Amino acid sequence: MAQDTALNSSEKKALFRFVSLYTLSSIILVAIIAYLYYQKEIARQQNMCRIDLQNCTVKVESKLLKAKLFHKDYHFNPKEYRSSVGLFDQHKNPLYSSLTHSDVDFAHKMTKKPTYIHMVKKLDNPLLNVHYIVTEDTTMPVGKQQLLTLIMIVILFAFIFIAFVGYLLSKLLLKPVKEKIAQLDRFIKDSAHEINTPIASLLMSVSALKKKGTLDTKILNHIFISSKQISDVYNTLSHLAFDDITLQKVHKQINFKEIVEKSIEFYKEIAKAKQVRILSHLDDMTIMIDKDDAKKLINNLLSNAVKYNKVGKTITIRLEENILKVTDEGIGMNQNDKKVILKRYQRATQQQGGFGIGLDIVNSICQRYQIRLTIDSKKHHGSTFSLDFSAIALKT
């Protein structure tokens, strides 16, 4: 049966909160890393810019000094330098200049503006009337802006990617929760249906008795069967309620044949109402097991056989050579059904009642006592459940 994949309002809120928290925390972490990288990169670029301007200043000063020493004319060629250069006299008037920005602050050795950086060096010994050498860099601010833009783009894509991953993760996390909720929802509906049928039968039977004013064997039989069905439902519900609680198991020697006979007697009237016969061939077999677990084993196997058997057919129970076999002539199972039928809440068909728990109980008890469970079944040709008690059987 296909499950509804639509999210309800609570699930949508949980999904939104998880994605929001995951995305926000991840983006904050990414933003911190980006900020630290930005600061480190800016510091590196500023250091490189300072070194370039200093080298340019040294190159200009060296050329001025060379011209002075060799009594040559100084020829200013801006193309010789990687940076823009300005040469100023003692009154701070430009002698030669390729500066893009002429508003030089001679009071500071380095001036950082949004669009340019100036480095000013005052010569202790003027050269050829040059008292100040000013170098200019306009690439640093542009590179800074480009770096900031790149980081913002990376953060934006990181936000989209993290939100997408968060959404996928939340869907993966919600999937098992949704499946469990769907199973519980189906279980509650099945419980209501299972309990409602015998209760309705009891009420009708009691009402009929009141009208007649006398005892009617047939009506009493209906009450008896309905009471057993309610008892069966109660045993299943009590297993679900207390199975996870650690209870002390009392292992003792019991004659499993007696347990099987009582179970057959219990389900005989229920089977009769469905026109199902129960045939048995039972040998004595003594095993070491908790008595309640032994009852659950045969009760769930027999209940399952009665429930899924066809009207007018037979259930055969054999207990011999430490092996219990319960064979029905019911709907049977294919290979895929056999793979999942031992899992809780799984049923071979949705057309019959039940919770899909009985065989899960049988399987868990078998694993507890190392009882080997095998299933031989064919679709539309019935099933045989075999329990090998060799591991806990006592020699007589």
C-alpha positions as CSV (number, residue, x, y, z in Angstrom):
1,M,0.0,0.0,0.0
2,A,1.5,3.3,-1.0
3,Q,2.1,5.7,1.8
4,D,1.1,9.3,1.8
5,T,4.3,11.4,1.4
6,A,2.6,14.8,2.0
7,L,3.7,16.6,5.1
8,N,1.2,17.8,7.7
9,S,1.5,21.2,9.4
10,S,3.5,19.9,12.4
11,E,6.0,18.1,10.1
12,K,6.3,21.3,7.9
13,K,7.1,23.4,11.0
14,A,9.7,20.8,12.2
15,L,11.2,20.7,8.7
16,F,11.3,24.5,8.5
17,R,12.9,24.9,11.9
18,F,15.5,22.3,11.3
19,V,16.5,23.7,7.9
20,S,16.5,27.3,9.3
21,L,18.6,26.4,12.3
22,Y,21.0,24.2,10.2
23,T,21.3,26.8,7.5
24,L,21.7,29.7,9.9
25,S,24.4,28.0,12.0
26,S,26.3,26.8,8.9
27,I,26.1,30.2,7.3
28,I,27.4,31.9,10.5
29,L,30.3,29.5,10.5
30,V,31.0,30.1,6.8
31,A,30.7,33.9,7.3
32,I,33.3,33.8,10.2
33,I,35.7,31.8,8.0
34,A,35.1,34.2,5.1
35,Y,35.7,37.2,7.4
36,L,38.9,35.8,8.7
37,Y,40.0,34.9,5.1
38,Y,39.1,38.4,4.0
39,Q,41.1,40.1,6.8
40,K,44.1,37.9,6.1
41,E,43.9,38.5,2.3
42,I,43.5,42.3,2.8
43,A,46.5,42.3,5.1
44,R,48.5,40.4,2.5
45,Q,47.5,42.7,-0.3
46,Q,48.3,45.8,1.8
47,N,51.7,44.4,2.6
48,M,52.4,43.7,-1.1
49,C,51.2,47.2,-2.0
50,R,53.5,48.7,0.6
51,I,56.5,46.7,-0.7
52,D,55.7,47.7,-4.3
53,L,55.4,51.4,-3.4
54,Q,58.7,51.3,-1.4
55,N,60.5,49.6,-4.2
56,C,59.2,52.2,-6.6
57,T,60.3,55.0,-4.3
58,V,63.8,53.4,-4.0
59,K,64.0,53.1,-7.8
60,V,63.0,56.8,-8.3
61,E,65.5,57.9,-5.6
62,S,68.2,55.8,-7.1
63,K,67.7,57.4,-10.5
64,L,67.7,60.9,-9.1
65,L,70.9,60.2,-7.1
66,K,72.6,58.7,-10.2
67,A,71.7,61.8,-12.3
68,K,73.1,64.1,-9.6
69,L,76.4,62.1,-9.1
70,F,77.1,61.9,-12.9
71,H,75.9,65.5,-13.5
72,K,73.4,64.3,-16.0
73,D,69.9,65.7,-16.8
74,Y,67.1,63.8,-15.1
75,H,64.4,62.6,-17.5
76,F,61.1,61.6,-15.9
77,N,59.6,58.6,-17.6
78,P,56.4,57.3,-15.9
79,K,56.4,54.0,-17.9
80,E,59.5,52.9,-16.1
81,Y,57.6,52.4,-12.9
82,R,54.9,50.0,-11.9
83,S,53.2,52.7,-9.8
84,S,52.3,56.3,-10.5
85,V,54.9,58.7,-9.3
86,G,55.0,62.4,-8.3
87,L,58.1,64.5,-7.5
88,F,57.6,67.6,-5.4
89,D,59.8,70.6,-4.4
90,Q,60.2,72.0,-0.9
91,H,57.0,74.0,-1.3
92,K,55.1,70.8,-2.3
93,N,54.6,71.9,-5.8
94,P,54.8,69.2,-8.4
95,L,57.9,69.0,-10.5
96,Y,57.0,65.8,-12.3
97,S,53.9,63.8,-11.8
98,S,51.9,60.9,-13.2
99,L,49.6,60.7,-10.2
100,T,45.9,60.1,-10.8
101,H,44.9,61.9,-7.6
102,S,46.8,65.1,-6.8
103,D,45.4,65.7,-3.3
104,V,48.5,64.4,-1.5
105,D,48.6,64.5,2.3
106,F,52.3,65.2,2.9
107,A,51.8,65.0,6.7
108,H,51.5,61.2,6.6
109,K,53.8,58.7,5.2
110,M,50.9,56.6,3.9
111,T,47.4,57.7,3.1
112,K,44.6,55.1,2.4
113,K,41.6,56.4,0.5
114,P,38.7,54.4,-0.9
115,T,40.1,54.6,-4.5
116,Y,43.8,55.0,-4.0
117,I,46.8,54.7,-1.7
118,H,49.6,57.3,-1.4
119,M,53.1,56.8,0.0
120,V,55.1,59.9,0.8
121,K,58.9,60.0,1.4
122,K,60.6,63.2,2.4
123,L,64.2,63.2,1.3
124,D,66.7,64.1,4.0
125,N,69.0,65.4,1.3
126,P,67.1,66.8,-1.6
127,L,68.1,65.6,-5.1
128,L,67.8,67.9,-8.1
129,N,65.4,70.1,-6.1
130,V,63.2,67.1,-5.4
131,H,62.2,67.2,-1.7
132,Y,59.3,64.7,-1.8
133,I,58.7,61.5,-3.7
134,V,55.1,60.3,-3.8
135,T,54.1,56.9,-5.2
136,E,50.5,56.0,-5.8
137,D,48.6,52.7,-6.1
138,T,45.0,52.5,-7.5
139,T,44.8,48.7,-7.8
140,M,44.6,47.9,-4.1
141,P,41.1,49.4,-3.5
142,V,39.8,47.7,-6.7
143,G,41.2,44.4,-5.7
144,K,39.7,44.8,-2.2
145,Q,36.3,45.4,-3.7
146,Q,36.6,42.5,-6.1
147,L,37.6,40.2,-3.2
148,L,34.6,41.4,-1.2
149,T,32.3,40.8,-4.1
150,L,33.7,37.3,-4.7
151,I,33.3,36.4,-1.0
152,M,29.6,37.6,-1.0
153,I,29.0,35.4,-4.1
154,V,30.6,32.4,-2.4
155,I,28.5,33.0,0.7
156,L,25.3,33.2,-1.4
157,F,26.1,29.9,-3.2
158,A,27.1,28.4,0.1
159,F,23.7,29.5,1.6
160,I,21.8,27.9,-1.3
161,F,23.9,24.7,-1.1
162,I,23.7,24.4,2.7
163,A,19.9,25.0,2.6
164,F,19.5,22.3,0.0
165,V,21.6,19.8,1.9
166,G,19.7,20.7,5.1
167,Y,16.4,20.1,3.4
168,L,17.6,16.7,2.1
169,L,19.0,15.8,5.6
170,S,15.7,16.8,7.3
171,K,13.7,14.7,4.8
172,L,16.0,11.7,5.5
173,L,15.6,12.2,9.2
174,L,11.8,12.6,9.0
175,K,11.4,9.6,6.8
176,P,11.7,6.9,9.5
177,V,9.7,9.1,11.9
178,K,6.9,9.4,9.2
179,E,7.0,5.6,8.7
180,K,6.7,4.9,12.4
181,I,3.9,7.4,12.7
182,A,2.1,5.8,9.8
183,Q,2.6,2.4,11.4
184,L,1.2,3.6,14.7
185,D,-1.7,5.3,13.0
186,R,-2.5,2.1,11.1
187,F,-2.1,0.1,14.3
188,I,-4.6,2.3,16.2
189,K,-7.1,1.9,13.4
190,D,-6.6,-1.8,13.4
191,S,-6.9,-2.0,17.2
192,A,-10.2,-0.1,17.1
193,H,-11.5,-2.5,14.4
194,E,-10.3,-5.6,16.1
195,I,-11.8,-4.7,19.5
196,N,-15.0,-3.2,18.0
197,T,-16.0,-6.5,16.3
198,P,-16.1,-8.8,19.4
199,I,-17.6,-5.9,21.5
200,A,-20.4,-5.4,19.0
201,S,-21.0,-9.1,19.0
202,L,-21.1,-9.2,22.8
203,L,-23.6,-6.3,23.0
204,M,-25.9,-7.9,20.4
205,S,-25.7,-11.2,22.2
206,V,-26.5,-9.6,25.6
207,S,-29.4,-7.6,24.1
208,A,-30.8,-10.8,22.5
209,L,-30.6,-12.6,25.9
210,K,-32.5,-9.8,27.6
211,K,-35.2,-10.0,25.0
212,K,-35.6,-13.7,25.3
213,G,-35.3,-13.8,29.1
214,T,-33.8,-17.3,28.8
215,L,-30.4,-18.7,28.2
216,D,-29.6,-19.6,24.6
217,T,-26.6,-21.9,24.0
218,K,-25.9,-20.4,20.6
219,I,-25.9,-16.8,22.0
220,L,-23.7,-17.9,24.9
221,N,-21.3,-19.4,22.4
222,H,-21.1,-16.1,20.6
223,I,-20.3,-14.4,23.9
224,F,-17.7,-17.0,24.6
225,I,-16.0,-16.5,21.2
226,S,-16.1,-12.7,21.4
227,S,-14.6,-12.8,24.9
228,K,-11.7,-15.0,23.6
229,Q,-11.2,-12.6,20.7
230,I,-11.0,-9.7,23.1
231,S,-8.5,-11.7,25.3
232,D,-6.4,-12.3,22.2
233,V,-6.3,-8.6,21.3
234,Y,-5.5,-7.8,24.9
235,N,-2.5,-10.2,24.9
236,T,-1.2,-8.6,21.7
237,L,-1.6,-5.0,23.1
238,S,0.0,-6.0,26.5
239,H,3.0,-7.4,24.6
240,L,3.4,-4.1,22.7
241,A,3.1,-2.1,25.9
242,F,5.5,-4.2,28.1
243,D,7.8,-5.9,25.6
244,D,10.5,-3.1,25.9
245,I,10.4,-3.4,29.7
246,T,13.0,-5.8,31.1
247,L,11.1,-8.5,32.9
248,Q,12.6,-11.4,34.7
249,K,12.0,-14.6,32.7
250,V,11.6,-17.8,34.6
251,H,13.0,-20.7,32.7
252,K,11.7,-24.0,33.9
253,Q,10.9,-27.5,32.5
254,I,7.5,-27.6,30.9
255,N,5.7,-30.1,28.8
256,F,5.1,-28.2,25.6
257,K,2.4,-30.7,24.5
258,E,0.1,-29.5,27.3
259,I,0.6,-25.8,26.3
260,V,-0.3,-26.7,22.7
261,E,-3.4,-28.6,23.7
262,K,-4.7,-25.7,25.8
263,S,-4.1,-23.3,22.9
264,I,-6.0,-25.6,20.5
265,E,-8.9,-25.8,23.1
266,F,-8.8,-22.0,23.3
267,Y,-9.1,-21.4,19.6
268,K,-11.4,-24.3,18.8
269,E,-14.6,-22.3,19.1
270,I,-13.1,-19.3,17.1
271,A,-12.0,-21.7,14.3
272,K,-15.4,-23.5,14.4
273,A,-17.1,-20.1,13.8
274,K,-15.1,-19.8,10.7
275,Q,-15.8,-23.4,9.7
276,V,-12.1,-24.3,10.1
277,R,-11.1,-27.7,11.5
278,I,-8.0,-28.1,13.7
279,L,-6.3,-31.5,13.5
280,S,-3.4,-32.4,15.8
281,H,-0.8,-35.0,16.3
282,L,1.2,-34.3,19.4
283,D,4.1,-36.1,21.1
284,D,5.4,-35.2,24.6
285,M,8.2,-32.7,24.5
286,T,9.9,-31.2,27.6
287,I,11.7,-27.8,27.0
288,M,13.4,-25.2,29.2
289,I,11.5,-21.9,28.6
290,D,9.5,-19.2,30.3
291,K,5.9,-20.5,30.4
292,D,4.4,-17.2,29.1
293,D,6.8,-17.2,26.1
294,A,5.8,-20.8,25.3
295,K,2.1,-19.7,25.3
296,K,2.8,-16.8,23.1
297,L,4.6,-19.0,20.6
298,I,1.7,-21.4,20.0
299,N,-1.1,-18.8,20.5
300,N,0.3,-16.5,17.9
301,L,1.0,-19.2,15.4
302,L,-2.5,-20.7,15.8
303,S,-4.2,-17.3,15.8
304,N,-2.4,-16.4,12.6
305,A,-3.4,-19.8,11.0
306,V,-7.1,-19.3,12.0
307,K,-7.1,-15.7,10.8
308,Y,-5.7,-16.4,7.3
309,N,-7.1,-19.9,6.7
310,K,-9.8,-20.3,4.1
311,V,-13.4,-21.1,5.1
312,G,-14.0,-24.8,5.4
313,K,-10.3,-25.7,5.3
314,T,-8.1,-27.4,7.9
315,I,-5.3,-26.5,10.2
316,T,-2.8,-29.3,11.1
317,I,-0.6,-29.1,14.1
318,R,2.2,-31.7,14.6
319,L,4.7,-31.9,17.5
320,E,7.3,-34.6,17.0
321,E,11.0,-35.1,17.2
322,N,11.5,-31.6,18.9
323,I,9.8,-29.9,16.0
324,L,6.4,-28.1,16.0
325,K,4.7,-27.6,12.6
326,V,1.6,-25.5,12.1
327,T,0.1,-25.9,8.6
328,D,-2.8,-24.0,7.2
329,E,-4.6,-24.1,3.9
330,G,-4.9,-20.3,3.7
331,I,-3.9,-17.5,1.4
332,G,-0.1,-18.3,1.5
333,M,2.7,-16.0,0.7
334,N,5.1,-15.2,-2.0
335,Q,8.9,-14.7,-1.6
336,N,8.6,-11.0,-1.0
337,D,6.0,-11.5,1.7
338,K,8.2,-14.0,3.5
339,K,11.0,-11.5,3.7
340,V,9.0,-8.9,5.6
341,I,6.3,-10.9,7.4
342,L,8.4,-11.3,10.5
343,K,8.7,-7.6,10.9
344,R,6.5,-5.7,13.2
345,Y,3.3,-4.2,11.7
346,Q,3.8,-6.1,8.5
347,R,1.0,-8.3,7.1
348,A,0.8,-10.5,4.0
349,T,-2.5,-8.9,3.1
350,Q,-4.5,-5.9,4.2
351,Q,-7.8,-7.8,3.6
352,Q,-7.7,-9.6,6.9
353,G,-7.7,-8.1,10.4
354,G,-4.8,-8.2,12.9
355,F,-2.0,-5.9,13.8
356,G,1.0,-7.6,11.9
357,I,2.6,-8.3,15.3
358,G,1.9,-12.0,16.0
359,L,4.8,-13.3,13.8
360,D,7.1,-10.5,15.1
361,I,6.4,-11.9,18.7
362,V,7.1,-15.4,17.5
363,N,10.4,-14.4,15.8
364,S,11.6,-12.4,18.8
365,I,11.0,-15.3,21.2
366,C,12.7,-17.7,18.7
367,Q,15.8,-15.5,18.7
368,R,15.8,-15.3,22.5
369,Y,15.9,-19.1,22.9
370,Q,17.8,-20.0,19.7
371,I,14.7,-21.8,18.3
372,R,15.0,-22.2,14.6
373,L,12.0,-20.8,12.7
374,T,11.4,-21.7,9.1
375,I,8.5,-20.8,6.8
376,D,7.3,-22.9,3.8
377,S,4.6,-21.1,1.9
378,K,3.2,-20.7,-1.6
379,K,0.7,-18.1,-2.7
380,H,-2.9,-19.4,-2.5
381,H,-1.7,-22.8,-1.3
382,G,-1.2,-22.2,2.5
383,S,1.7,-22.0,4.8
384,T,3.7,-24.2,7.2
385,F,5.5,-22.6,10.2
386,S,8.1,-24.9,11.7
387,L,9.8,-24.4,15.1
388,D,12.9,-26.5,15.9
389,F,13.3,-26.7,19.7
390,S,16.5,-28.8,19.7
391,A,18.5,-26.1,21.4
392,I,16.2,-26.1,24.5
393,A,14.6,-29.6,24.4
394,L,15.4,-32.0,27.2
395,K,15.9,-35.7,26.6
396,T,13.2,-37.9,28.2
